[in-house]
């Protein structure tokens, strides 16, 4: 570690994308090199201070909320190496998925699966167990094959399945609690297109044929529209066919106008007059059927203009139908007025200790509330249902769990704690959220 680098920081205010997590007057660093990451950690450790890294701020929880030193990774975002023969890429941790996807596509490569937004940094996506959908595919963290991490003593350690394997296993979904991720190496696939069918269906028909939809499509998801009997379904399948994207007008109309601006207007009206929401909800399934084909990264991720709060739980896949029907009955009985659909997705299991899909095939049920509305009563009711299935909350989305309630839900919880004690005994990388979900 070079010691002649002059680090500069500024006192600033920070808030996340949704505006529900804020901090005033925090010291912010904007590193551009791994050596600068080391210098920041060295300075923090020497002064007994806590460090948190932040990417694009798309977590709804306080997982990245810095209480003393904030490391803003927005200038630490370069592609370091692309190996086309091995189909791998090594990147700095602050690169946003949207930028990475474009670079990979130009080189004939792609990530095998993605979530439904691409604003996140790679470090933020893996640290919170972000995933996409597709029962044959696991989350983004399981695509990681190597990492470089700055530990609490400011040393840099390389890890992979064969080198420092326990740290590697845990750090892929590390919640930012093990160190500052410096670089990430991903296993890629050749670029591919997705054939897309989007159409409304009766939700009872979707649930009655759920195994068929999940198993016969590469990437299946659906959105139940509260106060209606309808679901909006998306079937994405890998294809060798040439891309046939939506026309510019059709794409603008469907993805920008209807899914964002028109939907936003409906949400604003619903916030001011909640009793209108059930009637407004009936317009959502009227979108009709869309069929097109495009590059995978363009299909997986969607533009998100409308701001909201979100909670998402991973449960065993076989419990999905029962759990969603319980949510439906709860909504009907509760008197809640809900203007956001309930999203349902599926993934393969992995072996990452704190992954939401660790050692089990998973279904994900995500609920949303429009920004500015009280999410607590609805989210707590949904969480109560998910607790029945040993539900695991997405680490970057709102929930009400703590270390005591979470520990029994992860078979490798003790391994993670052992690694954390080893690499960060002084808890340099903690904050109040981390203390709540992992313990002090």
TASULRA-V206955 format. One record per residue. N is the residue number from 1. RES is the residue in three letters. PHI is phi as a letter, one per 20 degrees, with the letter a starting at -180 (none if undefined). Layout:
n=<N & N>
res=<RES & RES>
phi=<PHI & PHI>
//
This chain:
n=<1 & 2 & 3 & 4 & 5 & 6 & 7 & 8 & 9 & 10 & 11 & 12 & 13 & 14 & 15 & 16 & 17 & 18 & 19 & 20 & 21 & 22 & 23 & 24 & 25 & 26 & 27 & 28 & 29 & 30 & 31 & 32 & 33 & 34 & 35 & 36 & 37 & 38 & 39 & 40 & 41 & 42 & 43 & 44 & 45 & 46 & 47 & 48 & 49 & 50 & 51 & 52 & 53 & 54 & 55 & 56 & 57 & 58 & 59 & 60 & 61 & 62 & 63 & 64 & 65 & 66 & 67 & 68 & 69 & 70 & 71 & 72 & 73 & 74 & 75 & 76 & 77 & 78 & 79 & 80 & 81 & 82 & 83 & 84 & 85 & 86 & 87 & 88 & 89 & 90 & 91 & 92 & 93 & 94 & 95 & 96 & 97 & 98 & 99 & 100 & 101 & 102 & 103 & 104 & 105 & 106 & 107 & 108 & 109 & 110 & 111 & 112 & 113 & 114 & 115 & 116 & 117 & 118 & 119 & 120 & 121 & 122 & 123 & 124 & 125 & 126 & 127 & 128 & 129 & 130 & 131 & 132 & 133 & 134 & 135 & 136 & 137 & 138 & 139 & 140 & 141 & 142 & 143 & 144 & 145 & 146 & 147 & 148 & 149 & 150 & 151 & 152 & 153 & 154 & 155 & 156 & 157 & 158 & 159 & 160 & 161 & 162 & 163 & 164 & 165 & 166 & 167 & 168 & 169 & 170 & 171 & 172 & 173 & 174 & 175 & 176 & 177 & 178 & 179 & 180 & 181 & 182 & 183 & 184 & 185 & 186 & 187 & 188 & 189 & 190 & 191 & 192 & 193 & 194 & 195 & 196 & 197 & 198 & 199 & 200 & 201 & 202 & 203 & 204 & 205 & 206 & 207 & 208 & 209 & 210 & 211 & 212 & 213 & 214 & 215 & 216 & 217 & 218 & 219 & 220 & 221 & 222 & 223 & 224 & 225 & 226 & 227 & 228 & 229 & 230 & 231 & 232 & 233 & 234 & 235 & 236 & 237 & 238 & 239 & 240 & 241 & 242 & 243 & 244 & 245 & 246 & 247 & 248 & 249 & 250 & 251 & 252 & 253 & 254 & 255 & 256 & 257 & 258 & 259 & 260 & 261 & 262 & 263 & 264 & 265 & 266 & 267 & 268 & 269 & 270 & 271 & 272 & 273 & 274 & 275 & 276 & 277 & 278 & 279 & 280 & 281 & 282 & 283 & 284 & 285 & 286 & 287 & 288 & 289 & 290 & 291 & 292 & 293 & 294 & 295 & 296 & 297 & 298 & 299 & 300 & 301 & 302 & 303 & 304 & 305 & 306 & 307 & 308 & 309 & 310 & 311 & 312 & 313 & 314 & 315 & 316 & 317 & 318 & 319 & 320 & 321 & 322 & 323 & 324 & 325 & 326 & 327 & 328 & 329 & 330 & 331 & 332 & 333 & 334 & 335 & 336 & 337 & 338 & 339 & 340 & 341 & 342 & 343 & 344 & 345 & 346 & 347 & 348 & 349 & 350 & 351 & 352 & 353 & 354 & 355 & 356 & 357 & 358 & 359 & 360 & 361 & 362 & 363 & 364 & 365 & 366 & 367 & 368 & 369 & 370 & 371 & 372 & 373 & 374 & 375 & 376 & 377 & 378 & 379 & 380 & 381 & 382 & 383 & 384 & 385 & 386 & 387 & 388 & 389 & 390 & 391 & 392 & 393 & 394 & 395 & 396 & 397 & 398 & 399 & 400 & 401 & 402 & 403 & 404 & 405 & 406 & 407 & 408 & 409 & 410 & 411 & 412 & 413 & 414 & 415 & 416 & 417 & 418 & 419 & 420 & 421 & 422 & 423 & 424 & 425 & 426 & 427 & 428 & 429 & 430 & 431 & 432 & 433 & 434 & 435 & 436 & 437 & 438 & 439 & 440>
res=<UNK & UNK & UNK & UNK & UNK & UNK & UNK & UNK & UNK & UNK & UNK & UNK & UNK & UNK & UNK & UNK & UNK & UNK & UNK & UNK & UNK & UNK & UNK & UNK & UNK & UNK & UNK & UNK & UNK & UNK & UNK & UNK & UNK & UNK & UNK & UNK & UNK & UNK & UNK & UNK & UNK & UNK & UNK & UNK & UNK & UNK & UNK & UNK & UNK & UNK & UNK & UNK & UNK & UNK & UNK & UNK & UNK & UNK & UNK & UNK & UNK & UNK & UNK & UNK & UNK & UNK & UNK & UNK & UNK & UNK & UNK & UNK & UNK & UNK & UNK & UNK & UNK & UNK & UNK & UNK & UNK & UNK & UNK & UNK & UNK & UNK & UNK & UNK & UNK & UNK & UNK & UNK & UNK & UNK & UNK & UNK & UNK & UNK & UNK & UNK & UNK & UNK & UNK & UNK & UNK & UNK & UNK & UNK & UNK & UNK & UNK & UNK & UNK & UNK & UNK & UNK & UNK & UNK & UNK & UNK & UNK & UNK & UNK & UNK & UNK & UNK & UNK & UNK & UNK & UNK & UNK & UNK & UNK & UNK & UNK & UNK & UNK & UNK & UNK & UNK & UNK & UNK & UNK & UNK & UNK & UNK & UNK & UNK & UNK & UNK & UNK & UNK & UNK & UNK & UNK & UNK & UNK & UNK & UNK & UNK & UNK & UNK & UNK & UNK & UNK & UNK & UNK & UNK & UNK & UNK & UNK & UNK & UNK & UNK & UNK & UNK & UNK & UNK & UNK & UNK & UNK & UNK & UNK & UNK & UNK & UNK & UNK & UNK & UNK & UNK & UNK & UNK & UNK & UNK & UNK & UNK & UNK & UNK & UNK & UNK & UNK & UNK & UNK & UNK & UNK & UNK & UNK & UNK & UNK & UNK & UNK & UNK & UNK & UNK & UNK & UNK & UNK & UNK & UNK & UNK & UNK & UNK & UNK & UNK & UNK & UNK & UNK & UNK & UNK & UNK & UNK & UNK & UNK & UNK & UNK & UNK & UNK & UNK & UNK & UNK & UNK & UNK & UNK & UNK & UNK & UNK & UNK & UNK & UNK & UNK & UNK & UNK & UNK & UNK & UNK & UNK & UNK & UNK & UNK & UNK & UNK & UNK & UNK & UNK & UNK & UNK & UNK & UNK & UNK & UNK & UNK & UNK & UNK & UNK & UNK & UNK & UNK & UNK & UNK & UNK & UNK & UNK & UNK & UNK & UNK & UNK & UNK & UNK & UNK & UNK & UNK & UNK & UNK & UNK & UNK & UNK & UNK & UNK & UNK & UNK & UNK & UNK & UNK & UNK & UNK & UNK & UNK & UNK & UNK & UNK & UNK & UNK & UNK & UNK & UNK & UNK & UNK & UNK & UNK & UNK & UNK & UNK & UNK & UNK & UNK & UNK & UNK & UNK & UNK & UNK & UNK & UNK & UNK & UNK & UNK & UNK & UNK & UNK & UNK & UNK & UNK & UNK & UNK & UNK & UNK & UNK & UNK & UNK & UNK & UNK & UNK & UNK & UNK & UNK & UNK & UNK & UNK & UNK & UNK & UNK & UNK & UNK & UNK & UNK & UNK & UNK & UNK & UNK & UNK & UNK & UNK & UNK & UNK & UNK & UNK & UNK & UNK & UNK & UNK & UNK & UNK & UNK & UNK & UNK & UNK & UNK & UNK & UNK & UNK & UNK & UNK & UNK & UNK & UNK & UNK & UNK & UNK & UNK & UNK & UNK & UNK & UNK & UNK & UNK & UNK & UNK & UNK & UNK & UNK & UNK & UNK & UNK & UNK & UNK & UNK & UNK & UNK & UNK & UNK & UNK & UNK & UNK & UNK & UNK & UNK & UNK & UNK & UNK & UNK & UNK & UNK & UNK & UNK & UNK & UNK & UNK & UNK & UNK & UNK & UNK>
phi=<none & f & d & e & f & e & e & d & c & c & e & b & e & b & b & e & g & f & n & e & c & b & b & d & l & d & e & d & d & c & f & c & b & f & f & f & g & f & f & f & f & g & f & f & f & f & d & m & d & e & c & c & e & c & d & e & m & e & e & e & e & e & g & d & f & e & d & c & c & d & d & e & e & f & d & d & b & e & e & e & b & d & d & f & f & e & l & c & b & d & c & f & f & e & f & e & g & f & f & f & g & f & f & f & f & f & d & m & c & b & f & f & b & b & f & e & c & c & f & f & f & f & f & f & f & f & f & d & m & f & b & d & c & p & f & e & c & d & f & f & f & f & e & f & d & a & b & d & c & e & e & f & e & m & f & d & c & e & b & a & f & d & c & l & f & f & f & g & g & f & f & f & c & d & l & m & e & d & r & e & f & e & c & c & d & d & e & d & c & f & g & b & d & c & e & d & c & d & b & f & c & f & f & f & f & f & f & f & d & f & g & f & f & f & e & e & c & f & b & d & b & b & c & f & e & g & m & c & e & d & c & e & d & c & d & d & c & f & b & e & f & f & f & c & f & g & f & g & f & f & f & f & f & f & e & e & f & f & f & c & f & f & f & f & f & f & f & f & f & f & f & e & c & g & f & e & g & g & f & f & f & f & f & f & f & e & f & n & e & d & c & a & b & b & g & g & f & f & e & g & d & c & f & c & e & f & e & b & d & c & c & b & c & e & c & g & g & f & e & f & g & f & f & f & f & f & f & f & f & f & f & f & e & e & n & f & d & c & d & d & f & e & e & c & c & b & b & f & f & c & d & e & g & d & f & f & d & g & m & b & f & c & d & d & d & d & c & c & c & f & g & n & d & f & e & f & g & f & f & f & f & f & g & g & f & f & f & f & d & l & f & d & f & g & f & d & c & f & a & c & e & c & g & f & f & e & g & f & e & c & f & d & g & f & f & f & f & f & f & f & f & f & e & b & f & e & m & f & d & d & b & f & f & f & f & f & e & d & n & e>
//
